[in-house]
């Protein structure tokens, strides 16, 4: 099955990850955030060589292991089981963060709580809730050459997560380049937020109605199936 083919009973999370995989180029070094971003590794075609980076000290994580084949000693920074690709390497966490801080990552793919029309990212804390910390999100969002955001378009209360201005504490200002949701693909530009594609079966009108941020409509809006 090719990376662009729809899988039977595909979930919205898998569809977002499948669309995100189309943005990845051969030879890239990429960090995957927790949540939907971790699924992207499952949609990289076999003829494309990509090295996925993990903050806990791995370069070269592969697709998720098959059920029952997990290695309890091998996980990503979120604690989820991973596999390795040929050429993978291990190192300490300090080296993993040095790779980030030197700007050596071609892309980071992050989940968010909110993302603004200017590309501001809020993804590490909800005030009043206990969290273990921001992890590497702040450095990843600021230092990666390209930042892609994967998220549901609406939160659990039905409110838009694509906003004019973030209300939650920022992870990084003006960091996001591309936003992919279960409804749309949007590009952050100097002129504003552009709607590039809608996810079937949604329409442009559906996306505009579900988006708090001001949206510019591209001359040609594609449909991703």
N, C-alpha and C positions, 0 to 999 in steps of 0.2 A: 504494500500500500504506500502511495506517495504522500509526502508531507502535506500536500494541498487537498487530499481526499477526506471526505467526511466519514467518520467512523459511525457504525451503527450505535444508536442510543448515546451519542456523544453528549457530555454534559457541557454547560456553559463555561465551566472552568477549562475544560479540554479545548473548547473552541477558541477561547482567548489565547491559550498557550499555543495552539496550532497556528493561529494568525501571527503571533509574536515570532514564531520560528522562521517565518518568511523574511523577517528583517535581518536575520543573522547571516553573515558572510563567511565563506571558507577561511579558516586560519585565525578567526577571532579568539580573544581571551575574554571571558564573560563571567560576571558574578551573578548568581541567581538569589533573589531574596526569598524569604519564607512565604508559603502560601502558593497561590497560582503560579508565580515565577518558577518554582521548582519543577513544574510539569513541562516546562519548555524543553528540557533535555530529552523528553520522550518523543519529541517530534522532529529531531534533527535527522535528516536523511543520511543513509550510510555513506554516500559519496562526498559528504561534507565533513571536514575535520575541524572540530571546535574543542577548545580547552575551557572547561568550566572551573572557576576558581571558588574556593570556600575559605572563609576567614579562619576556620580552625586548623588550616594547614594542608590543603590539598589543591593541586592544580591538575585537572584531568578527571573530574567526576563524570560519570556517564548516566545512562537512563536509570530509572528506579529498578531495583531488583525484582524478579518475579516472586510472588508470595511463597514463602518457605525457603527462599534462597538468600535471605538477608544475612549479611555478615555483621554480628553484633558489635564488632570493633571498628566498623567502617560507616561513618555517617557524615552528613554535612553540618554546617554551623547551626542549623536549626534542630539537630539531633535526629534527622530522618535518614533511613538507610539509603546508601548510594552504591553504585558500581564504579569501576574505574575503566578508562579507555587506555589503549596502548600509548605508552610514553608518559603516563601520569607520574607525579612525584609528590613526596611528603616533605613538610618543613614545619617549623614552629609557627605559632600564631604571630609572633613579632615580624617574621619574614612575610607572612601572609598580608599583614597590614602595611608593611613597607612597599609591597607590590601595589597596593591601593594608593598609598600616599604619593608614590612616584608617578602616578598617572599612567600606569602600564596596562590598565584594563581598557579594552576597546569599548565595552558596554557593561552597564549594570542594569538588571531588570528587577524592579521593586514593586511591592504592593503598597497601597496607601490607604489612609483614612480619609484624606482630602487632597485634591490637587487643584491649583488655581489656574485661571486662564493665562497667567504669566509664567506658569511652570513651577510655582512654589509647591513644595512637597511637605505634607504633614503625615507622618506615618509611624511615630514612635511612642506617643503617649496620649491617653485621654485623661485630662485633669481629674484627680480624685480616685483614679484606679491604680492599683499596684502593678508595676511592671519591673522586670529584671534589669532594664536599662535599654539604651538605644542601640547597643551592639555596634555594628560598623556602618549603619545606615547613613550617618552624617558624612563620613568620609567617602563612602561609595558615591553618594549623590553629588558631591562636590568635585571629585577627582576623576571619575570615569569619563572617557571621551564622549560617550553618548549614554543618555539615561532614558530607559523605556519604562513606563508605568503600566501595570496590569491590575485591573480592579473591576468590581461590579460598578455599574453606572449609578446605582442607588444604594443607600445604606439600608439596614434592617427596618428602619422607620419609614422608608420610602423617600428619603431626602436625597437630593443630588449630591454626589461626591465630587462632581466637576463644578467648581464654584468660582465666583468672581474674586473672592478673597478668602483665604483660609482662616477659620476661626480657632483651630487647634494650634498648639505650639509647632513652629516650623522645624522640619528636619534640615531643609536647605532651601534657600530662595532661588528662583529662576533656574531650576536644575533640570526639569523634565523637558525632553525633546519630543517624545511621542507617547500618546495615551491610548491604550487599547482596552475597551470595556466589552461587556456582553451585548452592547448596543451599537458601538461605533469605534472608529479609528480616527483620532484627532491629532493634529500636528501643532506643536507650539512654535510660533514664529515671532519675529520682532514686530510684526503687524498685528498679532493676536492669535487666537486659537481657531484653527481651520478644521472643519469637518471634511475628511478625505474619503471615508467609507462608512457605510452602515452595515450592520450584521443582519443578515436575513433572519426573520421576516420583517424587521423594523424598517420604517421609512424615515426620510429626513425630518418630516413633521414630528414623528415620534421622538426622535433624538432631541430636537429643539425643545419640545415640551418637557423633557426629562432633565434638561441641563440648566443649572442656575447660571453658569458662565455665559458670557456673550460669545456666540459662535459665528465665525465667518464661514460661508458655504463655498467650497471649492467649485470651480467652473464645471468640473466633472466629478460627481460623487459615485464611487464604486460600490459594489455590493459584494460582501464576503459571505460565502455559503459554507 
